Amino acid sequence: MLEKYLPRITFDSYEDFKRSYTVNIPDNFNFGFDVVDGWAEAEPGKKALVWCNDHGEERTFTFRDISRLSNQAANFFSSIGIKKGTIVMMIMRRRWEYWVCATALHKIGAILIPASLQLTSKDIIYRAKSALINTIISLCDEFVITQIEAALPEVPCVVNKIVVSGKADGWISFDDSLAGFSDVFKRPTGELATANTDTMLLYFTSGTTSLPKMVCHNFLHPLGHIVTAKYWQQVEENKLHMSVADSAWAKFGWGKIYGQWICGAVIFAYDMEKFSAAKLLAMLQKYKVTTFCVPPTMYRFMLQEDIKQYDLSSLHHCSTAGEPLNPEVVRQWQERTGHMIYEGFGQSESTVILANFEWDPPKPGSTGKPSPIYDIRLLDENGNESEDGEEGAICVMDAKNKKPVGLFTGYYADEKLTEDKLYGKCYNLGDMAWRDSDGYYWFIGRQDDIIKCSGYRIGPFEVESALIEHPAVVECAITGAPDPIRGQVVKATVVLAKGFVPSDKLISELQEHVKHVTAPYKYPRVVEFVDELPKTLGGKIKRAQIRTDSANNA
């Protein structure tokens, strides 16, 4: 399959990879037909998906199974009026039906919006009105169904309600409907055929500092994830890859469908209802997962378990993204499992942008080097390129003319924002980093998260990494707190490890620890202990909320 899209698959070095990597862009590429059906025709018995949940259910699907089921789903969806350009929101967690429905919608040319089970009626109303959603496909969950029903009177654009894995009054049963439709769905032609430039996916951003924006990806987006899967996550054909991500998030597209299936890997999907580090480790052992990707927070909590009681000998490669990875977590994971953790970085707007690739050893704390897809530069506040060792904003250069495969095409129904953000001199991600003399990039923080204290600029990640080295700290968030003399001071909001209790003595110990690990002026003058950190639905720390709370309590 890779040979269809890559003129070269192997490279001698990172420099060769960066210089020589290219993607063959086919006419009217469609992931459903060209990848799923392509594998089904070439190798009908090839495994595509191994799925299980917390209730002992388990199913294995070949590409032929996904092809047939998605054809039935496409015929069913077409029968209720879903067609090319129809906007469909799916709230599915990690149900196996997600892969079937997503493939079917891609074949039809509908626009898919993945969404979270935690959305309230207010969230659903905002999304439905913003995108003019026509159809909602939802897991049969009491909270979700209740929130959707409460929203419907405000959103007459929603005309179809489909429920999977159960029944709900007034909803069409996906399971009952599927059986009545043919498992043959011919590729549309003419005006009904998808074009590379058509919108395939809409992701709503987290909305931590403003209302969520609608990020558009076209039908070429899956090809951008070849780098994500093959060269960063290092998935292996016919071996199990596990990315722990809910279907609501772009990370699901990064790790649980597109690049992985292009590479012929088998996706392992554990539909866990609530995160448990012990259960996750048990699944890695039971199913003999080969490649593995989870957010840094999950690594931190897994390290609280007795990892050596689990047989993880099947693991070949570990990776992470979503938040910066603290060097101490890398050290402990390698010590206990024998594996380095390969960090990657990107956004809902992109595929992997920076990553630790196979040719050079990762430097703990660094997010690696640029993907060959993107022309990445660090620019200072005047728009000039930063030298090695100098901080700058991470930018994708000249995105309008070069149009990197995998990068978003704009913000839905907002031409002005698209023009302002994407089609100027560069696309500024809003994240700060610096580059060392070996070409590795070191994440500092979001531009809004930089702390300015007595004339110093302090990035939160370095201080967080220092604190994580202390055995009392499971996770923490560093933010700026208002101060009448210094303008801002460093504040640490800390979740303690088992066996530790808050005290003034512990605060002093943590402060002294930071002074010895990093520059003394960076130590947290304010330390607050909490049971858990506020996070977005996608699991990212809400530093803006912590800053607001600090300002209100000042």
ABEGO torsion letter per residue (X at the ends): XAAAABABABBABAAAAAAABBBBBBBGBBAAAAAAAAAAAABAABBABBBBBAAGBBBBBBAAAAAAAAAAAAAAAAAAGBBBGBBBBBBAEABAAAAAAAAAAAAAGBBBBBBBAABBAAAAAAAAAAAGBABBBBBBBAAAAAAAAAAAAABAABABBBBBGEBBBGBBBAAAAAAABBABBBBBBEAABBBAABBABBBBBAGAABBBBBBBBBAAAAAAAAAAAAAAAGBBBGBBBBBBBBAABAAAAAAAAAAAAAAGBBBBBBBBABBBAAAAAAAAAAAGBABBBBBAAAAAAAAABBAAABBAAABABBBBBGBBBBAAAAAAAAAAAGBBBBBBBBBAABBBABBBBAABBBBBGBAEBBBAABBBBBBBAAGBBBBBGBBBBBBBBGAAAAGBBGBBAEBBGBAAAAAAAAABABBBAGBBBBBBAAGBBBBAEBAAABBBBGGBBBBAAAAAAAAAABAABABBBBBBBBBAAAGBBBBBBBBBBBGBBBBAAAAAAAAAAAAAABBAAABBABBBBBABBBBBAAGBBBAAAAAAAAAAAX
